[in-house]
Amino acid sequence: MNYQETVNWLFNQLPMYQTQGASAYKPNLDNTILLANYLNNPEKKLKTIHVAGTNGKGSTSSLLASVLQEAGYKVGLYTSPHLKDYRERIKINGEEITEEFVIDFVSRHKTFFESHQLSFFEMTVGLAFDYFVKEKVDIAIIEVGMGGRLDSTNIITPLISVITNIGLDHTQFLGNTLESIAFEKAGIIKPNIPIVIGEYTNETKPVFIKKTLETNSEIYFASDLIEEVYPTALLGDYQIQNRKTVQQTLQVLQQQNEFFISEENIKIGFLNVIQNTGLLGRWQQLGENPKIICDTAHNKHGLSIVLKQIEKQEFDQLHIVLGVVNDKDLSEILPLFPKKANYYFCSPKNLRGLNPEILKQKAAEFGLKGKVYNSVSEAYQEAKKTAGSNDFIYVGGSTFVVAEII
């Protein structure tokens, strides 16, 4: 198989959460452990930082990677989902894994994958860990896919665990209360391994403290400990909390004396995060006059911050290109959107994309009015054609929507 055929096989061979939803979820780590043993346990040969949370995982992971790169280390970065190319998920110092490595890994282990019915995510985690070991990275930043306790990445014993924040998302898997979701995220906390919490609420803080008492882990609440943050190329308002989380994590890492990181490394790493890691879709500006911003925020917690940031902008008219997936709780997110805006309803090219006619109908119940378009591209082009030079265009609602226009 060539690269495209290999990626197609990975996507289509077995159910995967990104396209299939609930059918791809597995309530244990048995297959991941089986695969790790088969690959000679690459996860035990890596120094890692493990990053979980409802929002901000990608930004936090990328900031950590960027700083460590500036400090002169060879840094693996594992994130999900990707926006354009599968290889975005696995990088070393900002360089994506090669097509050849992906092809070779799948072809060598395809029989094992099929015989044990491994999921897309399990195979991808195995690929990432195997690649990082073979390339001899100094440290790898590992982002949790979903949840934590039962996530395929949770076979590592990291130097530090990080939980960015807790919000209501993926409730069909993780529970429908903040406490239950916090319990799942806290599943990445390991015995005697320090944990950094980015943000907490009255509901989640006791969950984290209880877990750390059980594991004898030192806990750091970044929002209480970090007062001043360094500037960064990531411009979303929500990045303030992510920066605090990263700065606290780096302080803990410095205390461990395994990695030398200067304050200058941190400052430059924050400013160079996009060019160092290739991070996209976080309050990313795509145009000026009219100003065009896209953002991958897709749940209540993330969208509420992004939409408040839009309110602070100066413009004549607001245009919103909006598409979501079909398992999104619209009653949670649609009330957040402003009524004084022109809406361009669309659906991402994804098996889980919600029919834009349904989205339009639901949006109307909350006073949001607009037209339906056949594709994200068509909706985006119409917004650009309609908007005046002093207008503001926002594109979002789903990672998959953003992926189609950047």
C-alpha positions in Angstrom: 0.0 0.0 0.0 1.1 3.6 -0.7 0.7 6.3 2.0 -2.9 7.3 1.0 -4.0 3.6 0.9 -2.4 3.0 4.3 -4.2 6.0 5.8 -7.4 5.0 4.2 -7.0 1.5 5.7 -6.4 3.0 9.2 -9.5 5.1 8.9 -11.8 2.5 7.4 -10.7 -0.8 8.8 -12.3 -0.5 12.2 -14.7 1.9 14.0 -13.1 5.1 15.1 -14.5 7.8 17.4 -13.7 10.6 15.0 -16.1 9.2 12.4 -18.2 6.6 14.1 -18.9 8.0 17.6 -19.9 5.8 20.4 -19.3 2.5 18.6 -15.5 3.1 18.7 -15.3 3.5 22.4 -13.8 0.7 24.4 -14.2 0.5 28.1 -10.8 -0.9 29.0 -7.1 -0.8 28.0 -6.7 -4.5 27.3 -6.0 -4.0 23.6 -3.5 -1.2 24.1 -1.6 -3.2 26.7 -1.6 -6.2 24.3 -0.2 -4.0 21.5 2.4 -2.4 23.8 3.7 -5.8 24.8 3.8 -6.9 21.2 5.9 -3.8 20.3 8.3 -4.5 23.3 6.7 -1.8 25.5 8.0 1.4 23.8 6.1 3.5 26.4 8.5 2.3 29.1 11.4 3.6 27.2 10.1 7.2 27.0 10.2 10.2 29.2 6.8 11.9 28.9 4.4 14.5 30.1 0.8 13.5 29.9 -1.9 16.1 29.1 -5.6 15.6 29.7 -8.6 18.0 29.9 -11.8 19.0 28.2 -10.3 22.0 26.4 -6.8 23.4 25.8 -5.0 20.1 25.6 -3.5 20.8 22.1 -2.4 24.3 23.0 -0.9 23.2 26.3 0.9 20.3 24.7 2.2 22.5 21.9 3.5 25.2 24.3 5.3 22.6 26.3 6.9 21.1 23.2 7.9 24.5 21.9 9.6 25.5 25.1 11.5 22.2 25.3 12.6 22.5 21.7 13.9 26.0 22.5 15.9 24.4 25.4 17.6 22.2 22.8 15.8 18.9 23.3 14.5 16.5 20.8 10.8 16.6 21.5 8.0 14.2 20.4 4.5 15.6 20.3 1.4 13.4 20.0 -1.9 15.2 19.6 -5.4 14.5 18.1 -7.3 15.0 16.0 -5.5 16.2 12.9 -6.8 19.0 10.7 -5.5 18.2 7.2 -3.1 15.2 7.3 -3.0 12.2 9.6 0.8 12.8 10.2 0.0 16.0 12.1 -0.7 13.8 15.1 2.9 12.6 15.5 5.7 15.1 15.3 9.3 15.5 16.4 10.5 19.1 16.8 7.6 20.2 14.6 8.4 17.8 11.8 5.6 15.3 11.0 6.3 11.6 11.0 7.4 10.4 7.5 5.0 8.8 5.1 7.5 5.9 4.8 7.4 5.2 8.6 3.6 5.1 8.6 3.5 2.7 5.6 6.2 0.4 7.0 4.7 0.3 10.5 1.2 -0.7 9.2 2.5 -3.2 6.7 4.7 -4.9 9.2 2.0 -5.2 11.9 -1.2 -5.3 9.8 -1.8 -9.0 10.5 -1.6 -8.4 14.2 -3.9 -5.4 14.1 -6.5 -7.3 12.2 -6.3 -10.5 14.3 -6.9 -8.5 17.5 -9.3 -6.0 16.0 -7.4 -3.0 17.2 -9.1 0.4 16.9 -7.7 3.4 14.9 -6.7 5.1 18.1 -4.9 2.1 19.6 -2.9 1.6 16.4 -2.0 5.3 16.2 -0.8 5.4 19.8 1.3 2.3 19.2 2.7 4.0 16.1 3.6 7.2 17.9 5.3 5.4 20.8 7.3 3.1 18.5 8.3 6.1 16.4 9.5 8.2 19.3 11.6 5.4 20.7 13.2 4.6 17.3 14.0 8.3 16.8 15.4 8.6 20.3 13.5 11.6 21.5 14.6 13.2 24.8 11.0 13.7 25.9 7.5 13.2 24.4 4.4 15.3 25.2 1.4 13.0 25.0 -2.1 14.4 24.7 -5.0 12.3 25.8 -7.5 11.6 23.1 -10.7 11.5 25.3 -11.2 11.2 29.0 -8.1 9.8 30.6 -8.6 6.7 32.8 -9.5 4.5 29.8 -7.7 6.4 27.1 -5.2 4.4 25.0 -2.4 6.8 26.0 -2.8 6.0 29.7 -0.3 3.2 29.7 2.6 5.7 30.2 4.2 6.6 33.5 5.0 10.3 32.9 7.3 12.7 34.7 4.3 15.0 35.2 0.6 14.6 34.6 -1.5 17.7 33.5 -5.2 18.3 33.5 -6.1 21.6 31.8 -9.8 22.0 32.8 -13.1 20.1 33.1 -16.2 20.9 31.1 -19.2 18.9 29.9 -18.2 17.1 26.7 -18.4 13.5 25.5 -21.0 13.0 28.2 -22.2 9.8 26.6 -18.8 8.3 27.5 -17.5 10.2 30.5 -20.7 11.0 32.5 -23.0 14.0 32.6 -21.6 15.8 35.7 -18.4 17.7 36.3 -17.5 15.3 39.1 -17.9 12.2 36.9 -15.8 13.8 34.1 -13.2 14.9 36.6 -13.0 11.3 37.8 -12.2 10.1 34.3 -9.6 12.8 33.7 -8.1 12.1 37.1 -7.4 8.6 35.9 -4.1 9.8 34.4 -2.8 10.6 37.9 -0.2 8.0 38.8 1.4 7.0 42.1 4.0 9.5 43.3 3.8 11.5 40.0 3.1 15.2 40.4 -0.1 16.5 38.8 -0.7 20.1 37.6 -4.4 21.2 37.4 -5.0 24.2 35.1 -8.5 25.2 36.2 -10.8 23.8 38.8 -14.3 24.3 40.1 -16.0 23.6 43.4 -17.2 20.3 41.9 -13.9 19.1 40.5 -11.3 20.2 43.1 -12.3 17.6 45.7 -12.2 14.8 43.0 -8.6 15.7 42.2 -7.5 16.0 45.8 -9.1 12.6 46.7 -7.2 11.0 43.8 -3.9 12.5 44.8 -4.3 11.3 48.4 -4.8 7.8 47.1 -1.7 8.0 44.8 0.5 10.1 47.1 0.9 12.6 44.3 1.9 16.2 44.8 -0.8 18.5 43.3 -0.3 22.0 41.9 -3.3 24.3 41.1 -1.8 26.5 38.4 -4.5 29.1 38.5 -3.7 29.8 42.1 0.1 29.7 41.8 0.9 31.6 38.6 0.2 35.3 38.6 2.0 36.6 35.6 2.1 34.9 32.2 4.5 35.3 29.3 3.1 36.5 25.9 2.5 34.0 23.2 1.7 33.8 19.5 -1.6 32.0 20.5 -4.1 34.9 20.8 -7.3 33.4 22.1 -8.5 34.6 25.5 -8.6 31.0 26.8 -4.8 30.8 26.3 -4.3 32.8 29.5 -5.2 29.7 31.5 -3.2 27.4 29.2 -0.1 29.6 29.7 -0.5 29.4 33.5 -0.8 25.6 33.2 2.3 25.4 31.1 4.4 27.7 33.3 3.5 25.7 36.4 4.3 22.4 34.6 7.7 23.7 33.6 8.4 24.9 37.1 7.7 21.3 38.3 9.9 19.9 35.5 12.7 22.3 36.5 12.5 21.0 40.1 13.1 17.5 38.9 16.5 18.4 37.5 16.2 16.1 34.5 15.8 18.9 32.0 17.4 22.4 32.0 15.0 25.1 30.9 15.8 28.8 31.2 13.3 31.6 31.5 14.5 32.8 28.1 13.6 29.3 26.6 10.1 29.7 28.0 9.7 33.2 26.7 10.9 32.3 23.2 9.1 29.0 23.2 5.8 30.8 23.9 6.4 33.3 21.1 7.5 30.7 18.6 4.9 28.0 19.4 3.2 28.1 16.0 6.4 27.9 13.9 7.9 25.3 16.3 4.9 22.9 16.4 2.7 23.8 13.5 -0.4 24.3 15.7 -3.4 25.6 13.8 -7.0 26.6 14.3 -6.7 28.4 17.7 -8.2 31.9 17.2 -6.3 31.8 13.9 -6.7 34.9 11.7 -7.3 34.1 8.1 -8.0 37.5 6.7 -8.2 41.2 7.3 -10.9 43.7 6.1 -13.1 41.8 6.8 -11.3 40.2 9.8 -11.7 36.4 9.6 -11.1 34.2 12.6 -11.5 30.4 12.9 -11.3 28.4 16.1 -11.7 24.7 16.9 -13.7 25.3 20.1 -16.7 23.0 19.9 -18.2 22.6 23.4 -19.9 24.9 25.9 -16.8 25.5 27.9 -14.6 26.4 24.9 -17.2 28.3 22.9 -18.3 30.5 25.7 -14.8 31.9 26.0 -14.4 32.3 22.2 -17.8 34.0 21.8 -17.1 36.4 24.6 -13.9 37.3 22.8 -15.9 38.0 19.6 -18.0 40.4 21.6 -14.9 42.5 22.4 -14.1 42.9 18.7 -15.1 46.1 16.8 -17.1 45.5 13.6 -20.1 46.6 11.6 -21.7 43.2 11.0 -21.0 39.7 12.4 -21.0 36.7 10.1 -20.8 33.2 11.5 -20.1 30.1 9.4 -21.4 27.3 11.6 -21.3 23.5 11.4 -21.4 20.8 14.1 -21.3 17.0 14.4 -24.5 15.0 15.1 -23.8 14.0 18.7 -23.4 17.6 19.9 -25.9 18.8 22.5 -27.3 21.8 20.7 -29.3 23.0 23.6 -26.0 23.5 25.4 -24.1 25.5 22.8 -26.7 27.4 20.6 -27.8 29.7 23.4 -24.3 31.0 23.6 -24.3 32.4 20.1 -25.4 36.0 19.4 -28.7 36.7 17.8 -27.4 39.7 15.9 -25.4 37.8 13.3 -25.8 36.4 9.8 -25.5 32.6 10.0 -24.2 30.3 7.3 -25.2 26.8 8.3 -23.2 24.0 6.8 -22.0 20.4 7.6 -18.4 19.2 7.7 -17.4 16.3 5.3 -17.6 13.7 8.0 -19.9 10.8 8.7 -20.9 12.5 11.9 -21.6 15.9 10.4 -25.1 17.2 11.3 -27.4 18.0 8.4 -27.4 21.8 8.1 -31.2 21.9 7.7 -31.5 20.4 11.2 -28.9 22.8 12.5 -30.9 25.7 11.0 -34.1 24.5 12.5 -32.6 24.1 16.0 -30.8 27.5 15.7 -34.1 29.2 14.9 -35.4 28.0 18.2 -32.8 30.3 19.8 -33.3 33.2 17.5 -30.4 32.5 15.2 -31.2 33.1 11.6 -29.4 32.3 8.4 -29.2 30.2 5.3 -28.1 26.6 4.6 -25.2 25.8 2.3 -24.1 22.5 0.6 -20.6 22.6 2.0 -18.3 24.4 4.5 -16.4 25.9 1.5 -19.6 27.2 -0.1 -20.7 28.8 3.2 -17.3 30.3 3.8 -17.1 31.8 0.3 -20.6 33.3 0.6 -19.7 34.9 3.9 -16.6 36.4 2.4 -18.6 37.7 -0.6 -21.3 39.2 1.6 -19.2 40.7 4.3 -18.1 44.3 4.2 -14.5 45.4 4.9 -15.4 46.5 8.5 -17.3 43.2 9.2 -16.1 40.2 11.2 -16.4 36.5 10.0 -16.1 33.7 12.5 -15.8 30.1 11.3 -16.3 27.3 13.8 -18.5 24.9 15.7 -16.4 21.8 15.0 -12.7 20.9 14.4 -13.8 19.4 11.1 -15.3 22.7 9.9 -12.1 24.5 10.6 -10.1 21.8 8.9 -11.9 22.4 5.6 -11.0 26.1 5.3 -7.4 26.4 6.5 
